[in-house]
Amino acid sequence: MPSRLSALDASFLFMETPTTPMHAGGVAIFAPPPDGFDHERLVRLIKQRIPYVPRYRQRVRDVPFGVARPVWVDDERFDVTFHVRRSALPKPGSRDQLNELVARIMSRPLDRSRPLWEMYLVEGLADGSFAIVSKSHQSLVDGLSAVDIAQVMLDPTEETVPVPADSWRPRLEPTDVELLSQAFTELATRPAAAVDAVRETVTDVSKAAAHAGERAAGLLSAALAMARPPVTSPLNVPIGEQRRFATVDVSLADLKRARRQLGGTINDVVLAVVTGALRSWLQARRLPVSQGHVVRAMLPISVAVPSAGSEHAGGNRVSATLVELPVGEPDPAVRLQQISYQLAQLEQGSHFVGADAIVNIAGFSPPTLHALGARVGSTMSSRVYNLVITNVPGPQRPLYAAGSRMLAAYPCVPLTRNQALSIGLISYDGGVYFGLYADRDALPDLDLLAACVSESAEELVARSEQSRRALRVVKGTAPEPSVRKRKAQGGT
């Protein structure tokens, strides 16, 4: 019999509206191999790897009269070329043009009559590279064991890893009578299922879905979040159907250098960079950023669970925490210290999504983990936080798709109701790659915010160098000013 969607997975279908499509994804940039890369090559690659993600050949089927949650059924007309599409940028093929295309692709909801994912090969980039844009519905990502199509297509070397022959044949789709029979059998044998069915057929579906989500994210975290008063921000406004997308590249080595000098973790440093960027952006909008002013961010974290007596035995559960970003603080070093202090208070055993799970998931896990983070954010009221920030550590070695080296990857974290901005970032192969996703009308100056991210990173690194030089002077290891002057002039 077909597999039924969990209460949380179904909630993302129920909560979806034209202004809040519930899919996550991103864009990756690749350098083509010597023999080139085209749409046919991508289609062949996906055909080879899709057996690793069987859900990607299934679609959602509603149960008649809504007596039970929807089920997954094999798509008898599945056509990989419908999902793997081709596009191209007009000349000059700039990064801004690519970001505009990504925004338009991500703005469109997925076709519910088919498996809930799409992928685009984008050609025509100015430097000869190409991009792959992917998006998958959040109902596909049902836990840390789930895998995204964008990750199984990647290999650790230029050689494409061979896979077994695919013998998949779609199972016949159940009739309405069979679906009803299965549903009534479950209701008779599992009373709890009947309670869920009643909850999910009430008029206020979003309220029921939010309840299911809070249960999955952790009742304690949700209760603490709701107890905090809201922070007024231009980031919490009614949103429309269209989006903007911007990207930023930052050197991981620079952030590590700042961490060594100023303290904290890489996660802390990243949040300090985002804080500085939000401060500059708010100032450019002539909004108040006085001492004590904060922007509240929701951060998905992965919490280790006991190894016995749990359905998550030996694994992780994705929960959330709220961090107040001190945008009113002018000193970047002090901002970092304040953020480090907050994150140090997290319960022991908690860490940012993906810190441990990454080694247990085949391929490149950040797409899946960003989607998990978005799921948690979707279940919390946007009244208690201003934006979602997902920070996923990726491998510090190159990855390849059919011989094409991945140069960069930028996540796209979906927005929820009254939430105008989300920021996702991935560290990969020596770089940190930010994906800024925003409502088109609420943030017409998203490119300015992206520039502020770059400037904030430079400011923090410069502040760490200033601190390093000051420490050398205190320790008596810095050369005399006259010596430094002679060296600057080429003397000895």
Summary of the structure (lengths in Angstrom):
residues: 492
radius of gyration: 23.9
end to end distance: 81.9
largest distance: 90.5
contacts: 1641
relative contact order: 0.16
helix: 41%
strand: 22%
